[in-house]
Amino acid sequence: MSICAQCARIQRTCCEQTTVEVALTRGDIARIAWQTGRSDFYQRQAVRPDQLDSYENPARYGDEVAVYVMGLFDREGRRPILKKQPDGSCLFVSSTGCTLPVASRPLLCRIYPYDWNDARELWVDAAYCPKALFRDEADLLEQVADPYEVARALVDQLYDELAEGGETR
């Protein structure tokens, strides 16, 4: 049984968390649309009030995440995010996991459980992974994540997409 299936037996997975909002680049939207033949899988949404402080003035982050934040939002202060099912889970999650092929999944999903900053430094932030399923961080990475080099390449791709056709202001 996969580690994600084990997680699903004891809690809502990261794909089922109602608080998770998966922001999309134009590249993500194009890949998903091509794979599914759909265009109704995302919406443009303003930042939730509880997140406003984080996104209201991205320049205050200096070199931490300003490029990432600025690259996601349109001129009206909205960003494209994946729609959710009525229960709050990701539109593409099913009882067997993600219905999208790995290459078509949003970059943010593929990068998880790594987090990063604009300097493209990566670290583990597996906030949704149940610690009881892993011996330590190395075990978590081995079971859940792509190798560091793959995650780093995905972060580079994310920034390339934000710069070349992201949701710039």
SERO-4910 file (N, C-alpha, C, O; in steps of 0.05 Angstrom, whole numbers):
BEGIN
 pado doro    nc1    nc2    nc3   cac1   cac2   cac3    cc1    cc2    cc3    oc1    oc2    oc3
  Met    A     17    -23      0      0      0      0     18     25      0     37     26     15
  Ser    A     12     44    -17     28     68    -19     26     84      7      8     81     23
  Ile    A     46    101     11     47    117     35     23    137     35     12    143     57
  Cys    A     15    147     12     -7    165     11    -33    151     18    -51    162     30
  Ala    A    -36    125     10    -59    110     17    -59    105     47    -81    105     60
  Gln    A    -36    100     59    -34     97     88    -43    122    102    -57    121    122
  Cys    A    -34    145     92    -41    171    103    -72    174    102    -84    183    121
  Ala    A    -84    167     79   -113    170     76   -128    153     96   -152    159    102
  Arg    A   -116    132    106   -130    115    125   -131    128    153   -148    121    169
  Ile    A   -113    147    158   -113    158    185   -120    188    186   -124    199    208
  Gln    A   -121    201    163   -128    229    162   -135    238    134   -132    222    115
  Arg    A   -144    263    131   -148    274    105   -120    279     93   -103    291    106
  Thr    A   -116    272     68    -90    276     55    -87    305     48   -105    321     50
  Cys    A    -62    312     39    -57    340     30    -76    348      8    -84    371      5
  Cys    A    -84    329     -9   -103    334    -31   -132    338    -22   -148    348    -36
  Glu    A   -137    330      3   -164    332     14   -167    354     34   -189    360     43
  Gln    A   -145    367     41   -146    389     61   -162    412     50   -157    422     28
  Thr    A   -182    421     65   -198    444     56   -183    470     56   -191    488     41
  Thr    A   -162    472     71   -147    497     72   -126    500     50   -115    521     46
  Val    A   -120    478     37    -99    479     16   -111    491    -10   -131    482    -20
  Glu    A    -97    512    -19   -105    524    -45    -81    521    -63    -59    531    -58
  Val    A    -85    507    -85    -63    502   -104    -63    523   -126    -80    523   -143
  Ala    A    -44    541   -124    -41    562   -144    -30    550   -170    -13    532   -169
  Leu    A    -38    561   -192    -30    550   -218    -16    571   -234    -22    594   -234
  Thr    A      4    562   -249     17    579   -270      1    575   -296    -15    557   -298
  Arg    A      7    592   -315     -6    587   -341      3    561   -353    -12    547   -367
  Gly    A     28    553   -347     38    527   -357     22    504   -344     15    485   -358
  Asp    A     16    506   -318      0    486   -305    -28    484   -319    -37    462   -325
  Ile    A    -40    507   -323    -66    508   -335    -66    495   -363    -83    479   -370
  Ala    A    -45    501   -379    -43    490   -406    -40    459   -405    -52    445   -420
  Arg    A    -22    450   -386    -18    421   -384    -43    406   -376    -50    385   -387
  Ile    A    -57    416   -356    -81    403   -346   -103    404   -368   -117    384   -372
  Ala    A   -106    427   -381   -127    429   -402   -121    410   -424   -139    397   -435
  Trp    A    -96    407   -432    -89    389   -454    -95    360   -445   -105    344   -461
  Gln    A    -88    353   -421    -92    326   -411   -121    319   -408   -129    297   -414
  Thr    A   -137    337   -398   -165    331   -391   -185    340   -412   -208    331   -412
  Gly    A   -177    359   -430   -196    370   -449   -216    389   -435   -237    394   -447
  Arg    A   -209    398   -412   -227    415   -396   -215    443   -392   -191    446   -393
  Ser    A   -232    462   -387   -223    488   -379   -237    498   -354   -233    521   -345
  Asp    A   -253    481   -342   -269    489   -319   -257    479   -292   -271    478   -272
  Phe    A   -231    473   -292   -219    462   -268   -206    482   -250   -196    476   -228
  Tyr    A   -206    507   -258   -193    528   -241   -211    553   -240   -230    556   -256
  Gln    A   -205    570   -222   -219    595   -219   -199    616   -210   -178    610   -199
  Arg    A   -205    641   -216   -188    663   -207   -200    672   -181   -224    678   -179
  Gln    A   -184    673   -160   -194    678   -134   -176    699   -120   -151    697   -121
  Ala    A   -188    718   -107   -173    736    -90   -163    721    -66   -174    700    -58
  Val    A   -143    731    -54   -132    719    -30   -152    720     -8   -166    740     -4
  Arg    A   -154    698      7   -172    696     30   -163    717     51   -140    723     53
  Pro    A   -182    727     67   -175    747     87   -153    738    106   -137    754    115
  Asp    A   -153    712    113   -133    702    132   -105    701    120    -85    697    134
  Gln    A   -103    703     93    -78    702     79    -69    730     69    -47    733     58
  Leu    A    -86    749     72    -82    776     61    -55    788     69    -41    800     53
  Asp    A    -48    785     95    -23    796    104      1    785     89     20    799     84
  Ser    A     -1    760     82     21    747     68     24    756     39     46    758     29
  Tyr    A      2    763     27      2    770     -2     -3    799     -8      1    808    -31
  Glu    A    -11    815     12    -19    842      7      4    859     -4      0    875    -23
  Asn    A     27    856      7     50    872     -2     74    853     -6     92    853     11
  Pro    A     75    838    -28     96    819    -32    124    831    -32    143    817    -26
  Ala    A    126    856    -38    153    868    -39    166    868    -11    190    870     -9
  Arg    A    150    867     10    161    868     37    178    843     43    192    842     63
  Tyr    A    175    822     26    190    798     31    218    800     21    234    782     27
  Gly    A    225    821      7    252    823     -3    258    799    -21    242    794    -40
  Asp    A    279    785    -16    287    763    -34    275    736    -26    281    716    -38
  Glu    A    257    736     -6    246    711      3    226    698    -17    231    677    -27
  Val    A    204    712    -22    183    701    -40    170    721    -58    149    715    -70
  Ala    A    180    745    -60    167    767    -75    163    759   -104    142    764   -115
  Val    A    183    747   -117    181    739   -145    158    719   -148    142    721   -167
  Tyr    A    158    699   -131    137    679   -132    109    691   -129     91    686   -144
  Val    A    106    708   -108     80    719   -102     71    738   -125     49    737   -134
  Met    A     89    756   -133     82    775   -154     76    761   -181     59    770   -196
  Gly    A     89    738   -186     84    724   -211     58    710   -212     49    702   -234
  Leu    A     45    706   -190     19    691   -190     -5    708   -194    -25    698   -205
  Phe    A     -4    733   -187    -29    749   -186    -33    766   -211    -14    775   -223
  Asp    A    -58    769   -219    -65    786   -242    -69    814   -232    -65    820   -209
  Arg    A    -76    832   -251    -78    860   -244   -100    866   -224   -100    887   -211
  Glu    A   -120    848   -222   -141    852   -203   -135    839   -175   -153    839   -158
  Gly    A   -111    829   -172   -104    817   -146   -115    789   -142   -118    780   -120
  Arg    A   -120    775   -164   -130    748   -163   -109    729   -174    -92    736   -190
  Arg    A   -110    704   -165    -92    684   -175   -109    660   -184   -130    655   -173
  Pro    A    -99    645   -204   -114    620   -212   -108    598   -192    -85    592   -186
  Ile    A   -129    585   -182   -126    562   -164   -143    539   -174   -163    544   -188
  Leu    A   -135    515   -167   -151    492   -173   -178    493   -159   -180    502   -136
  Lys    A   -199    486   -173   -225    484   -160   -226    460   -141   -209    442   -143
  Lys    A   -245    460   -124   -248    438   -105   -275    424   -108   -294    436   -120
  Gln    A   -276    400    -98   -301    385    -98   -318    396    -74   -308    410    -57
  Pro    A   -344    389    -74   -361    399    -52   -350    394    -24   -356    409     -5
  Asp    A   -335    372    -20   -324    366      6   -299    381     13   -287    377     34
  Gly    A   -289    398     -6   -266    413     -1   -240    401    -11   -219    413    -10
  Ser    A   -241    377    -22   -217    364    -32   -212    373    -61   -229    384    -74
  Cys    A   -188    368    -70   -180    375    -97   -198    363   -118   -208    341   -115
  Leu    A   -204    378   -138   -221    369   -160   -211    343   -172   -228    327   -182
  Phe    A   -185    338   -172   -174    315   -186   -167    292   -167   -155    272   -176
  Val    A   -174    293   -142   -168    271   -124   -191    252   -124   -215    260   -124
  Ser    A   -185    226   -123   -205    205   -122   -198    186    -99   -178    191    -85
  Ser    A   -213    165    -96   -207    146    -75   -181    131    -80   -170    119    -62
  Thr    A   -170    133   -104   -145    120   -111   -122    140   -114   -100    132   -122
  Gly    A   -127    165   -108   -106    185   -110   -112    205   -132   -135    208   -140
  Cys    A    -91    218   -142    -94    238   -162   -100    225   -189    -88    205   -197
  Thr    A   -120    237   -203   -128    226   -229   -111    237   -252   -113    228   -274
  Leu    A    -95    257   -246    -77    268   -266    -51    253   -268    -40    245   -247
  Pro    A    -41    248   -292    -14    237   -294      6    256   -281      2    280   -281
  Val    A     28    245   -271     47    261   -256     56    286   -273     57    308   -262
  Ala    A     62    282   -298     72    304   -315     52    327   -319     59    349   -326
  Ser    A     26    321   -313      5    341   -317     -3    354   -291    -19    373   -291
  Arg    A      7    345   -269     -1    356   -243     11    384   -239     32    390   -250
  Pro    A     -2    401   -223      9    427   -218     36    425   -206     42    407   -191
  Leu    A     53    444   -213     81    444   -203     81    444   -173     98    431   -160
  Leu    A     63    459   -160     63    460   -131     58    433   -119     70    426    -98
  Cys    A     41    417   -131     36    390   -121     60    372   -125     67    356   -108
  Arg    A     73    375   -147     96    358   -153    120    365   -135    136    348   -129
  Ile    A    122    390   -127    145    399   -111    141    389    -81    161    384    -68
  Tyr    A    117    388    -72    111    380    -44    124    353    -38    123    335    -54
  Pro    A    136    350    -15    135    365     10    158    385     14    163    394     36
  Tyr    A    171    393     -8    191    414     -6    177    441     -6    156    444    -17
  Asp    A    190    460      7    182    488      6    207    502     -5    229    490     -6
  Trp    A    205    527    -12    227    541    -24    223    571    -21    203    581    -11
  Asn    A    244    586    -29    242    615    -30    252    624    -58    260    608    -74
  Asp    A    252    651    -62    261    661    -88    290    656    -94    298    657   -117
  Ala    A    306    650    -74    334    643    -78    336    614    -88    357    603    -93
  Arg    A    313    601    -89    310    573    -97    324    553    -78    333    532    -87
  Glu    A    325    561    -53    334    543    -32    310    525    -25    287    535    -23
  Leu    A    315    499    -22    294    480    -16    297    469     12    320    465     21
  Trp    A    275    464     26    275    451     52    249    435     54    231    439     37
  Val    A    247    418     73    223    401     76    203    415     94    210    425    115
  Asp    A    178    416     85    156    427    100    132    409     96    114    416     81
  Ala    A    133    386    108    113    366    104     91    368    125     85    350    140
  Ala    A     79    392    126     59    398    146     35    379    146     23    375    167
  Tyr    A     28    369    123      5    352    120     11    322    123     -7    306    125
  Cys    A     36    315    124     44    286    126     44    278    155     56    291    172
  Pro    A     30    256    161     30    246    189     57    235    197     67    216    185
  Lys    A     69    247    218     95    239    227     97    210    235    118    198    234
  Ala    A     75    198    244     75    171    253     82    151    231     90    128    237
  Leu    A     80    159    206     85    141    183    115    140    175    123    125    158
  Phe    A    131    158    188    159    160    179    178    159    203    172    168    225
  Arg    A    201    146    198    222    145    219    234    172    224    239    180    247
  Asp    A    239    187    202    252    213    204    247    228    178    234    218    160
  Glu    A    259    251    175    256    267    151    267    252    126    255    254    105
  Ala    A    289    238    129    301    224    106    281    202     97    279    198     73
  Asp    A    268    189    115    249    168    108    225    180     94    215    169     74
  Leu    A    216    203    104    193    217     91    201    224     62    185    219     44
  Leu    A    224    236     58    232    243     31    234    219     13    226    220    -10
  Glu    A    245    197     23    248    173      7    221    162     -1    218    152    -24
  Gln    A    201    164     16    175    152     10    156    171     -5    138    161    -19
  Val    A    159    197     -1    139    216    -11    149    233    -34    135    238    -53
  Ala    A    174    242    -31    183    264    -49    200    253    -72    211    231    -72
  Asp    A    201    270    -93    221    266   -114    248    272   -102    250    286    -81
  Pro    A    269    262   -114    296    269   -104    300    299   -105    287    314   -120
  Tyr    A    317    309    -88    323    338    -86    328    350   -113    317    372   -119
  Glu    A    343    337   -130    351    348   -156    326    352   -174    324    371   -189
  Val    A    307    333   -172    282    335   -187    265    358   -177    254    374   -192
  Ala    A    263    360   -150    248    381   -139    260    408   -146    246    427   -152
  Arg    A    286    410   -146    300    435   -153    294    442   -182    289    466   -188
  Ala    A    294    423   -200    287    428   -228    258    437   -231    252    454   -248
  Leu    A    240    426   -215    212    435   -215    209    463   -205    193    478   -216
  Val    A    224    471   -185    223    498   -175    234    517   -197    223    538   -201
  Asp    A    255    509   -211    266    525   -233    245    528   -255    241    549   -266
  Gln    A    231    506   -261    209    507   -281    187    526   -272    176    541   -288
  Leu    A    180    525   -246    160    543   -235    167    572   -240    151    588   -250
  Tyr    A    192    579   -233    200    607   -237    202    614   -266    196    637   -274
  Asp    A    211    596   -283    211    601   -312    183    607   -322    179    625   -338
  Glu    A    163    591   -313    136    595   -322    124    621   -311    109    635   -325
  Leu    A    131    629   -287    122    654   -276    134    677   -292    121    697   -296
  Ala    A    159    675   -300    173    696   -314    164    698   -343    162    720   -354
  Glu    A    159    675   -356    153    675   -384    123    678   -391    116    684   -414
  Gly    A    107    674   -372     78    675   -379     61    671   -354     38    662   -356
  Gly    A     73    676   -332     58    673   -307     37    694   -304     32    710   -323
  Glu    A     24    694   -282      2    712   -277     14    739   -267      9    747   -245
  Thr    A     29    752   -285     42    777   -276     22    800   -275      1    800   -288
  Arg    A     29    819   -259     12    842   -254     13    860   -278      0    881   -279
***
